[in-house]
Amino acid sequence: MDLYLLRHGDSGKRMAVAAGVNTGDAPLTIVGREEIAIIARSVKALNLRISAIVTSPLKRAVQTAKIIAKVLAIENRISIWNDLVPEGNRSKLYNRLNQYTRDSSVLMIGHEPYLSNMMYDMIFQKNRVNQLGRISLKKAGLAKIRVISLTPNISGELRWLLTPKILKLLEKGSSKSKSSAAKNKKKEQV
């Protein structure tokens, strides 16, 4: 199974915390929605074959899932999993992944440090002894993990980890390619 982990877009949480505001279930900011729309076009340009989208029930994650699903034209494939909340039970979530086949490509949308901890569990098989570093998924960052096994313990291989900056560059490159192709097609017709 290919598991794509996407952290939700900007919810202004950092600024709200600094201002002393409770951010429990904050929605995406306007900038966050715009950034996720760009990321969604990048995901489409990567030609990822997403079979399902699973998301945390928190507003910012659900909004992120809906934007991505709309661009990919798979709005009917979104599932909300309570196990994806920041304090969720990863073991239960790993068991739920058993419902998908080995050929599935699942996009999972959630929060930090939950998603980074998931990556660590899969890549290093929960062996945190002598942990030398940390994997961090930035807001609107995307990782691909090839899941090798779900039982008895989850294990996988990190295939790639893309920052939002790289994803935005991919989207720009894709837009330029399409406009060049359209110009070439018009020249051919003349």
trRosetta pair geometry for C-beta under 8 A, 3 or more apart (Angstrom, degrees):
i j d omega theta_ij theta_ji phi_ij phi_ji
1 97 7.1 169 92 173 166 111
1 100 5.7 85 -119 111 138 120
1 101 7.3 154 -85 101 99 39
1 102 5.7 -112 -48 -143 71 36
1 103 7.6 -10 -97 42 61 13
1 104 5.0 -3 -129 66 98 89
1 105 7.4 175 -169 -85 67 35
1 106 6.6 6 175 6 116 105
1 146 7.6 150 80 -161 43 50
1 147 4.3 -6 64 47 94 120
2 104 7.4 -148 40 106 67 52
2 105 4.4 -4 67 -117 109 80
2 106 7.4 168 89 25 59 60
2 144 6.3 -19 -169 -163 102 98
2 145 7.5 148 -160 78 53 44
2 146 5.9 -31 -102 -103 68 62
2 147 7.4 -163 -88 9 15 84
2 159 7.8 -26 -136 6 99 149
3 97 7.5 -20 -93 -137 129 137
3 106 5.5 -12 -116 66 67 95
3 108 6.3 3 -172 -2 94 119
3 122 7.8 -144 59 -104 143 167
3 144 7.5 143 78 -158 48 48
3 145 4.7 -22 66 66 99 96
3 146 7.8 169 21 -95 78 14
3 147 5.3 69 -14 -38 116 109
3 156 6.9 -51 32 -129 122 163
4 48 6.7 44 -62 -174 153 154
4 50 7.2 -66 28 -103 139 101
4 105 6.9 35 -12 175 108 87
4 106 6.9 -167 28 94 75 45
4 107 4.5 -24 72 -108 114 67
4 108 6.8 165 82 21 54 69
4 142 6.3 -8 -175 -168 100 98
4 143 7.0 163 -155 82 51 48
4 144 5.5 -20 -101 -100 75 69
4 145 7.8 177 -82 23 28 70
5 108 5.3 -22 -107 69 63 101
5 110 7.3 -45 -158 35 90 101
5 115 4.9 144 178 -163 127 115
5 118 6.6 167 -105 83 146 130
5 119 6.6 -114 27 -63 162 102
5 137 6.4 -83 121 -110 115 159
5 142 7.1 158 81 -153 52 47
5 143 4.6 -5 53 55 100 100
5 145 6.8 34 -11 0 108 111
6 39 7.5 130 -150 150 125 138
6 64 6.9 -171 123 151 118 131
6 68 7.2 100 93 -72 170 158
6 107 6.1 8 1 -174 120 97
6 108 7.1 163 26 80 72 47
6 109 5.0 -26 76 -102 98 76
6 110 8.0 120 76 22 54 57
6 140 7.4 -6 -172 -147 90 35
6 141 7.4 -179 -142 87 52 42
6 142 5.0 -7 -98 -103 82 81
7 109 7.7 123 -130 -154 10 64
7 110 6.9 -51 -114 79 55 54
7 111 6.9 79 -142 -121 85 24
7 112 6.1 10 -126 -40 132 94
7 115 5.8 -139 -79 33 87 157
7 137 4.7 154 -36 128 124 110
7 138 6.6 -166 51 99 144 31
7 139 5.3 -112 115 -120 119 36
7 140 6.4 -65 79 -17 86 20
7 141 5.3 29 24 44 113 80
8 11 6.9 22 121 -38 123 111
8 28 7.1 -136 169 -82 104 99
8 32 7.7 18 150 -173 84 125
8 36 7.8 -27 -169 -87 55 131
8 56 7.6 -73 -45 42 125 121
8 58 7.7 -83 -44 90 162 110
8 60 4.4 91 159 132 149 98
8 61 4.6 -94 -74 -87 128 59
8 63 7.6 73 -153 62 112 87
8 64 4.4 -147 -131 -24 73 149
8 109 6.1 84 -72 175 75 100
8 110 7.2 -96 -25 122 93 10
8 111 6.6 -11 11 -83 111 66
8 139 6.8 -38 88 -146 55 85
8 140 7.6 -34 129 -65 24 58
9 28 4.9 36 81 -128 112 120
9 29 7.8 -125 128 40 103 72
9 32 3.5 132 131 -174 109 87
9 33 6.6 153 95 -64 158 28
9 35 5.2 152 -140 76 118 108
9 36 4.1 -88 -51 -49 138 109
9 39 7.5 -166 -81 15 105 139
9 60 6.8 -140 60 -175 67 97
9 63 7.6 -81 40 99 111 106
9 64 5.3 166 -1 -94 89 106
9 67 8.0 9 -12 39 137 151
9 139 6.1 79 -150 168 29 103
9 140 5.1 42 -103 -70 68 103
10 28 6.6 83 76 -153 53 76
10 29 5.2 -40 110 32 98 111
10 31 5.6 -19 68 96 138 99
10 32 3.5 -142 61 -83 71 97
10 35 6.4 71 6 30 103 144
10 139 5.5 83 -71 147 64 152
10 140 7.4 -33 -27 -25 74 114
11 23 7.1 116 121 -173 119 116
11 26 4.1 115 163 108 122 115
11 27 6.5 171 -137 98 96 23
11 28 5.6 -79 -93 -102 69 37
11 29 6.3 151 -142 -21 21 81
11 32 6.0 46 -64 -73 41 167
11 59 7.9 115 -125 87 128 97
11 60 4.2 -55 -77 -96 128 144
12 15 5.2 -52 -173 45 78 111
12 16 5.6 80 127 -27 88 104
12 23 7.9 -158 95 -126 73 122
12 26 6.5 -133 61 172 84 142
12 29 4.6 103 -37 -61 106 123
12 32 7.5 -104 -26 -27 76 127
13 16 5.6 -61 -144 40 31 111
13 17 6.1 34 159 -22 69 104
13 23 4.5 107 -133 177 84 156
13 26 5.4 179 -80 42 87 154
14 17 6.0 -52 -148 32 27 110
14 18 6.6 27 152 -17 60 107
15 18 5.6 -56 -152 37 34 114
15 19 6.3 25 152 -12 67 109
16 19 5.6 -62 -148 43 33 106
16 21 4.0 -78 -173 68 90 116
16 22 7.9 -52 152 69 118 17
16 23 4.6 123 95 -77 136 113
16 26 6.7 -178 19 -93 161 148
17 20 7.6 48 -179 -69 31 20
17 21 7.2 -89 -68 55 25 69
17 23 6.0 -55 -59 -8 80 135
23 26 4.5 -26 -167 -35 83 126
25 58 5.3 -149 -133 -145 78 83
25 59 5.2 93 164 -1 88 105
25 60 7.9 -170 -176 -6 52 85
26 59 6.7 -135 102 64 24 119
26 60 5.9 21 93 -44 72 120
27 59 4.4 -67 -91 135 69 132
27 60 5.9 157 -153 -74 26 69
27 63 6.0 83 -159 -29 85 151
28 32 3.6 -144 -167 102 92 126
28 33 4.9 122 119 -56 132 76
28 36 6.8 -57 -137 -3 156 136
28 59 7.6 -139 -12 130 67 91
28 60 5.1 123 -58 -132 69 77
28 63 4.7 -134 -2 99 118 145
28 64 6.8 135 -65 -58 133 77
29 32 4.3 104 46 1 71 104
29 33 7.2 -134 92 -4 40 82
30 33 5.8 -52 -151 34 32 110
30 34 6.5 30 151 -16 64 106
31 34 5.7 -56 -148 38 32 111
31 35 6.2 33 154 -21 66 107
32 35 5.7 -54 -144 36 29 111
32 36 6.4 26 158 -16 64 107
32 60 7.1 -49 157 -146 153 103
32 139 7.7 -70 -123 164 98 130
32 140 7.8 -166 -148 -55 71 118
33 36 5.9 -57 -147 38 29 108
33 37 6.5 35 152 -24 63 104
33 63 6.9 -69 -97 156 91 123
33 67 6.6 178 -153 -82 72 147
34 37 5.6 -52 -152 30 32 114
34 38 6.8 32 151 -16 64 102
35 38 5.8 -54 -156 34 35 111
35 39 6.3 34 148 -18 68 106
35 140 5.3 -79 138 -83 118 163
35 164 6.5 0 -178 -162 119 134
35 168 7.9 -56 -147 -79 79 115
36 39 5.2 -50 -143 39 38 114
36 40 6.1 47 152 -27 67 100
36 63 7.6 126 53 124 167 87
36 64 5.2 -134 -131 -128 148 75
36 67 4.7 83 122 87 118 152
36 68 6.9 -83 173 -51 102 82
36 140 6.1 -135 -84 -112 67 110
37 40 5.6 -47 -148 30 30 116
37 41 6.8 30 152 -17 60 101
37 67 5.7 -97 -78 -174 65 125
37 71 7.1 148 -149 -61 61 132
38 41 5.8 -55 -155 34 33 109
38 42 6.6 36 146 -20 65 104
38 167 7.3 117 123 123 92 97
38 168 5.5 18 145 -113 135 81
38 171 5.1 -167 -176 49 81 173
39 42 5.4 -53 -153 35 36 116
39 43 6.4 40 149 -22 67 100
39 68 7.4 -44 102 -91 97 97
39 140 5.1 -147 -59 -169 151 104
39 142 7.1 155 -168 -37 115 123
39 164 6.6 -60 -83 -132 116 83
39 167 5.1 24 -122 140 77 142
39 168 7.5 -45 -75 -67 65 67
39 171 7.5 -97 -87 -48 22 136
40 43 5.6 -48 -149 32 34 112
40 44 6.5 35 150 -17 63 103
40 67 5.5 -131 -48 135 145 88
40 68 4.6 -159 -108 -110 102 54
40 70 7.5 10 -175 64 157 79
40 71 3.7 124 149 25 122 155
40 72 7.0 -120 -169 -29 96 85
41 44 5.5 -50 -150 37 35 114
41 45 6.3 38 149 -22 65 104
41 71 6.1 -112 -68 -161 55 144
41 171 4.7 78 94 -133 107 114
41 174 7.0 -173 148 78 96 139
41 175 7.8 27 151 -59 138 98
42 45 5.5 -53 -146 36 33 112
42 46 6.5 36 152 -22 65 102
42 167 4.2 123 114 -176 171 84
42 168 7.0 -80 -60 -75 138 24
42 170 4.5 85 -142 86 104 114
42 171 4.2 -74 -68 -57 85 92
42 174 7.1 174 -112 4 52 139
43 46 5.7 -52 -151 32 32 113
43 48 5.7 -56 -176 29 81 124
43 50 7.7 19 163 -36 123 131
43 68 6.4 19 44 -147 156 102
43 71 7.3 105 62 97 105 129
43 72 6.8 -49 107 -67 116 116
43 107 7.9 39 -156 -109 147 143
43 142 7.1 180 -86 -109 100 163
43 167 7.8 2 -48 -152 69 118
44 47 7.5 34 169 -73 39 40
44 71 5.6 -113 -42 145 130 106
44 72 5.9 -162 -86 -89 93 71
45 170 5.8 170 86 149 134 99
45 171 6.3 175 2 -104 144 51
45 173 7.7 129 166 80 153 86
45 174 3.6 -80 -122 -92 144 156
46 170 6.8 10 -60 167 92 147
48 105 6.4 -168 172 158 91 145
48 107 7.8 95 126 -70 139 112
49 105 5.3 113 88 28 72 149
50 53 6.5 29 164 -61 131 83
50 72 6.0 2 42 178 129 160
50 74 6.2 -154 90 37 109 166
50 77 7.4 145 125 107 98 148
50 105 5.4 -108 -111 107 37 105
50 106 7.4 81 -155 -125 77 18
50 107 4.9 -12 -136 -19 127 115
51 77 7.1 -158 146 -164 40 142
51 100 7.1 128 91 -143 139 116
51 103 7.9 105 -58 114 149 75
51 104 4.6 -98 45 -148 154 78
51 105 5.1 127 -3 49 91 65
51 106 6.3 -45 60 -73 95 60
52 77 5.0 -138 -120 173 52 104
52 79 6.5 0 -179 5 114 112
52 100 6.9 -129 26 -98 136 123
52 104 6.8 -11 14 -167 106 118
52 106 5.1 -15 68 -118 94 82
52 107 7.3 -162 97 32 47 71
53 65 5.2 143 149 -153 132 102
53 68 6.6 152 -116 92 147 120
53 69 5.6 -107 12 -75 157 106
53 74 6.9 132 -13 107 112 117
53 77 5.6 98 14 110 84 90
53 78 4.7 -26 78 -104 110 67
53 79 7.1 164 88 23 56 66
53 106 7.6 155 -96 -165 25 64
53 107 4.7 -21 -110 71 75 104
53 108 7.9 169 -160 -82 53 28
53 109 6.8 15 -175 -7 97 111
54 78 7.8 148 -92 -161 28 52
54 79 4.9 -23 -108 71 75 97
54 80 7.6 149 -160 -103 63 14
54 81 5.0 20 -178 -7 110 123
54 84 6.8 163 138 -45 96 145
54 106 6.2 6 5 -178 107 112
54 107 7.4 167 26 86 61 53
54 108 5.2 -13 69 -112 96 72
54 109 7.3 -177 93 24 47 72
55 61 4.8 163 -178 146 102 103
55 62 5.6 135 123 -90 141 51
55 64 7.2 169 -131 72 131 94
55 65 4.0 -76 -58 -54 151 144
55 78 6.5 -12 7 -163 118 98
55 79 7.4 158 22 82 70 47
55 80 5.8 -39 73 -110 84 62
55 81 7.0 147 66 25 30 79
55 84 6.5 -148 162 85 27 159
55 108 7.5 166 -82 -162 43 46
55 109 4.2 -7 -112 62 89 107
55 110 7.2 -180 -151 -65 52 62
56 61 3.9 63 56 62 96 170
56 62 7.5 -104 84 -43 62 71
56 80 7.6 2 133 -155 15 78
56 81 7.1 -52 -93 70 36 72
56 84 3.8 -128 -81 111 73 106
56 85 5.4 123 -152 -80 108 45
56 86 7.8 40 -135 -35 150 57
56 88 7.6 -140 -116 -27 98 141
56 109 6.6 -109 11 106 80 74
56 110 4.7 106 -35 -117 115 72
56 111 6.1 20 -31 -16 165 99
57 61 7.3 40 47 69 12 122
57 62 6.6 17 -158 -53 34 116
57 80 4.9 73 -89 -180 79 119
57 81 7.6 -143 -38 71 84 28
57 82 5.8 -1 -12 -96 127 63
57 84 7.5 137 -5 65 64 97
57 85 6.6 -27 38 -68 90 98
58 61 4.9 77 67 14 84 107
58 62 7.0 -167 87 -8 36 91
58 85 6.5 114 -33 -117 106 80
58 111 7.1 36 38 -50 146 127
59 62 5.8 -62 -143 40 29 107
59 63 6.0 28 161 -19 68 108
60 63 5.9 -51 -143 37 27 112
60 64 6.4 33 153 -22 60 106
61 64 5.5 -52 -150 34 32 114
61 65 6.4 34 151 -20 65 104
61 84 7.1 172 171 124 164 125
61 109 4.9 150 -164 127 90 103
61 110 6.0 17 -121 -106 138 32
61 111 6.9 -77 -66 -47 124 86
62 65 5.5 -51 -148 35 33 114
62 66 6.4 33 154 -20 65 105
62 80 6.7 -1 -98 -102 106 115
63 66 5.8 -54 -147 35 31 111
63 67 6.5 31 155 -19 64 104
64 67 6.0 -57 -152 34 29 109
64 68 6.4 24 155 -14 65 109
64 109 5.2 180 96 -165 120 142
65 68 5.9 -60 -148 40 29 108
65 69 5.9 27 157 -19 67 112
65 78 5.2 109 152 -132 124 123
65 107 8.0 152 -124 111 83 113
65 109 4.9 -152 -69 32 91 154
66 69 5.7 -54 -139 40 28 111
66 70 6.2 33 159 -24 63 105
66 75 7.2 35 -143 -128 68 91
66 78 7.0 -5 -81 -77 60 164
67 70 6.0 -54 -150 31 27 111
67 71 6.7 21 156 -13 61 107
68 71 6.1 -62 -155 38 30 107
68 72 6.2 10 156 -2 67 115
68 107 6.8 -140 136 138 149 156
68 109 7.4 -178 17 -69 146 138
69 72 5.9 -68 -142 51 29 101
69 73 7.9 -127 165 46 57 4
69 74 5.1 -104 -151 78 79 72
69 75 4.6 111 139 -94 118 49
69 77 6.7 -174 -132 57 114 84
69 78 5.4 -56 -70 -54 157 113
70 73 7.4 24 -177 -76 30 39
70 75 6.0 40 -82 -74 58 105
74 77 4.3 -28 164 25 102 124
74 78 7.9 129 121 -40 83 75
75 78 6.7 -35 -171 -7 44 112
81 84 4.8 85 86 -9 97 107
81 88 8.0 70 128 -147 92 156
81 93 6.7 96 150 -119 140 94
81 96 6.6 142 -134 119 135 166
82 85 6.2 -15 -175 -14 58 109
82 88 6.7 165 136 -113 57 116
83 88 4.3 116 -178 -177 43 127
83 89 5.6 -69 -138 56 96 71
83 90 7.4 133 170 -93 107 26
83 92 5.0 -145 -112 93 137 107
83 93 4.0 179 131 -71 135 91
83 96 6.6 174 29 1 151 144
84 88 5.5 14 -15 2 6 166
84 93 6.6 106 -67 -110 67 135
84 108 7.0 -163 -113 -174 132 98
84 109 7.5 64 170 83 151 52
84 110 4.4 -126 -176 -98 104 117
84 111 7.6 127 158 11 79 87
84 114 7.1 120 -165 140 56 151
85 88 4.5 129 52 -48 68 100
85 111 7.5 8 -170 20 34 133
85 114 7.9 172 112 -75 29 161
86 110 7.9 151 -77 175 54 98
86 111 4.6 -57 -81 90 87 144
86 112 7.9 -2 -120 79 102 31
86 113 8.0 72 -153 35 93 55
86 114 5.4 -142 -133 -35 48 123
88 92 7.6 -110 169 59 91 112
88 93 6.4 67 137 -45 123 124
88 114 6.6 51 42 -134 99 138
89 92 4.2 56 98 12 114 112
89 93 6.7 167 95 -14 60 85
90 93 5.2 -55 -148 38 39 116
90 94 6.2 43 154 -24 71 100
90 114 7.4 178 -75 -160 105 85
90 117 6.8 -118 -66 114 153 112
90 118 6.1 -167 -136 -92 125 83
90 121 6.5 166 150 -28 147 166
91 94 5.8 -50 -149 32 31 111
91 95 6.7 33 151 -18 62 103
92 95 5.6 -54 -154 35 35 113
92 96 6.6 38 148 -23 66 103
93 96 5.5 -52 -152 31 35 114
93 97 7.0 45 149 -29 63 96
93 118 7.8 -61 97 -108 140 122
94 97 5.7 -43 -159 17 37 117
94 121 7.8 -108 -71 129 135 143
94 150 6.1 169 172 -156 89 88
94 154 4.7 -108 -142 -50 133 132
95 98 6.0 -30 -177 -2 46 116
95 150 7.7 127 -104 167 32 115
96 99 6.3 -26 177 2 57 110
97 100 6.0 -49 -175 28 62 109
97 106 7.3 -149 -134 38 93 164
97 147 7.2 -154 156 -131 144 169
97 150 5.7 -159 89 -118 111 134
97 154 7.8 67 49 -108 145 122
98 150 5.5 176 -80 121 80 157
98 151 7.5 38 -93 -35 119 111
100 104 3.8 -80 178 35 113 167
100 106 5.8 -79 -90 -50 169 128
101 104 5.1 128 57 -27 66 97
108 115 7.5 164 110 -116 109 104
110 114 5.4 -88 143 91 131 127
110 115 5.1 158 77 -60 109 103
111 114 5.1 60 76 26 78 119
111 115 6.7 170 74 -14 28 99
112 115 6.1 -57 -85 36 57 95
112 116 5.9 36 -133 -3 86 111
112 136 7.3 33 -134 -155 135 75
112 137 6.2 -167 -84 64 105 88
113 116 5.0 -61 -164 51 72 112
113 117 5.4 78 135 -29 89 102
114 117 5.8 -63 -151 37 24 111
114 118 6.5 29 152 -23 63 104
115 118 5.4 -48 -152 29 35 116
115 119 6.7 37 151 -19 65 99
115 137 5.0 -51 101 37 123 150
115 143 7.7 151 160 27 113 126
116 119 5.6 -48 -151 32 37 112
116 120 6.4 38 150 -19 65 104
116 134 6.9 32 166 174 135 88
116 135 5.0 -179 -154 93 92 82
116 136 5.6 -9 -104 -110 145 36
116 137 5.2 -159 -66 2 87 93
117 120 5.5 -52 -149 37 34 114
117 121 6.3 41 150 -24 65 102
118 121 5.6 -51 -149 32 32 114
118 122 6.4 23 156 -14 65 108
119 122 6.0 -62 -150 40 30 107
119 123 5.9 14 162 -8 68 116
119 135 4.9 -93 96 96 134 150
119 137 7.3 140 -15 -44 141 116
119 143 6.1 -16 -96 122 132 165
119 145 6.5 -161 -122 -68 78 137
119 158 6.6 50 -166 -89 107 112
120 123 6.2 -62 -134 45 25 101
120 124 5.6 -25 -177 30 65 114
120 126 7.8 87 124 -97 83 38
120 128 7.3 45 155 -89 127 94
120 134 7.8 -39 -77 -143 131 57
120 135 5.9 -174 -63 27 85 115
121 124 7.3 -76 -124 58 9 76
121 125 7.3 28 177 -134 49 15
121 126 5.0 18 -136 -72 74 76
121 154 6.0 41 133 77 107 118
122 125 7.6 8 -171 -72 16 46
122 145 5.5 48 114 -175 155 148
122 147 6.9 -80 -145 -110 129 74
122 154 5.3 -59 -100 134 75 105
122 155 6.0 126 -163 -150 59 23
122 156 3.7 -10 172 34 117 107
122 158 7.9 124 97 -58 110 76
123 135 7.6 96 27 -30 148 152
123 145 7.4 -108 -60 -128 89 118
123 156 6.4 -50 -70 78 54 76
123 157 7.1 84 -115 -124 77 27
123 158 5.3 0 -95 -29 128 103
124 127 5.2 -117 153 52 94 83
124 128 7.3 100 112 -74 136 51
125 153 5.8 75 -155 121 92 134
125 154 7.7 -178 -119 84 62 55
125 155 5.2 -5 -86 -98 96 100
126 153 6.6 -103 9 -167 122 132
128 131 4.9 -15 -168 -56 71 118
131 134 7.6 50 160 -72 118 70
135 158 7.8 -152 -119 -95 150 151
135 161 7.3 -134 -160 -105 109 158
137 141 4.5 -165 -172 80 71 125
137 143 6.1 -85 -104 -20 117 119
137 161 7.4 -119 -102 -154 79 109
138 141 4.0 105 54 -38 73 125
138 163 5.5 37 32 -140 138 82
138 164 5.8 -105 105 -6 122 99
139 164 6.8 -5 92 -41 63 140
140 164 4.1 56 95 -96 110 120
140 167 7.1 -135 145 56 97 147
141 161 7.1 14 170 -179 115 82
141 162 6.5 176 -161 90 71 55
141 163 5.5 -36 -112 -126 103 41
141 164 5.8 -82 -71 -38 61 74
141 167 7.8 -177 -124 -14 41 130
142 161 7.7 173 93 -153 46 44
142 162 4.9 -6 63 58 89 103
142 167 6.2 94 15 -77 119 136
143 158 6.7 -50 -172 -143 113 95
143 160 7.0 -170 -147 98 54 51
143 161 4.6 -6 -107 -109 92 76
143 162 7.3 -176 -79 21 43 66
144 158 7.6 110 82 -165 57 53
144 159 4.3 -49 101 62 106 113
144 160 5.1 29 36 47 107 81
144 161 7.8 -142 24 -68 63 44
145 156 4.4 55 168 139 107 142
145 157 6.8 158 -159 75 66 38
145 158 5.7 -36 -103 -100 80 50
145 159 6.6 -179 -101 5 23 87
146 156 5.8 169 82 -163 46 91
146 157 4.8 -7 54 54 100 95
146 159 5.5 86 -21 -47 96 116
147 150 6.6 26 168 -62 127 83
147 154 7.0 -55 -145 -161 103 91
147 155 7.6 116 -161 83 60 43
147 156 4.5 -49 -106 -93 44 117
148 155 4.8 -42 60 100 112 92
148 156 5.4 178 1 -98 81 44
148 157 6.5 78 -43 -16 111 88
149 153 7.2 53 105 78 112 52
149 154 6.8 -179 96 -140 67 31
149 155 4.8 24 47 41 95 98
149 156 8.0 -150 34 -60 55 62
150 154 5.6 0 -131 -101 48 76
158 161 6.5 -11 -176 -40 119 103
162 166 4.7 -123 -162 84 88 126
162 167 5.3 103 140 -56 123 90
162 170 7.8 -9 -164 -15 145 138
163 166 5.0 98 53 7 76 99
163 167 7.1 -141 96 -3 41 89
164 167 5.5 -57 -146 40 35 113
164 168 6.2 38 155 -23 68 104
165 168 5.9 -53 -150 33 28 111
165 169 6.7 29 151 -18 62 104
166 169 5.6 -54 -152 35 34 113
166 170 6.5 40 149 -23 65 102
167 170 5.5 -49 -151 31 35 116
167 171 6.6 36 150 -20 64 101
168 171 5.6 -51 -151 33 36 112
168 172 6.5 37 150 -19 66 103
169 172 5.6 -51 -148 35 35 112
169 173 6.3 36 153 -19 66 105
170 173 5.7 -56 -148 38 30 112
170 174 6.2 32 153 -21 65 107
171 174 5.6 -53 -147 36 31 113
171 175 6.4 33 153 -21 64 104
172 175 5.8 -53 -150 34 31 111
172 176 6.5 30 153 -18 64 105
173 176 5.8 -55 -149 36 32 110
173 177 6.4 34 153 -21 65 105
174 177 5.7 -52 -149 33 32 113
174 178 6.5 30 154 -18 64 105
175 178 5.9 -56 -151 35 31 110
175 179 6.4 25 155 -15 66 106
176 179 5.9 -57 -146 39 31 106
176 180 6.2 32 155 -19 66 107
177 180 5.8 -57 -148 38 29 111
177 181 6.2 29 154 -20 64 108
178 181 5.7 -54 -147 37 31 112
178 182 6.3 32 153 -21 65 105
179 182 5.6 -51 -147 35 34 113
179 183 6.4 36 153 -20 65 104
180 183 5.7 -54 -149 35 32 111
180 184 6.3 31 153 -18 65 107
181 184 5.7 -54 -147 38 31 112
181 185 6.3 34 153 -23 64 106
182 185 5.7 -52 -148 33 31 114
182 186 6.6 32 152 -20 63 103
183 186 5.8 -53 -152 33 33 111
183 187 6.6 34 150 -20 65 104
184 187 5.6 -51 -149 34 34 113
184 188 6.5 37 151 -21 65 104
185 188 5.6 -52 -151 33 33 114
185 189 6.6 32 151 -21 63 105
186 189 5.7 -56 -152 33 33 112
186 190 6.8 33 152 -23 65 104
187 190 5.9 -56 -154 30 34 110
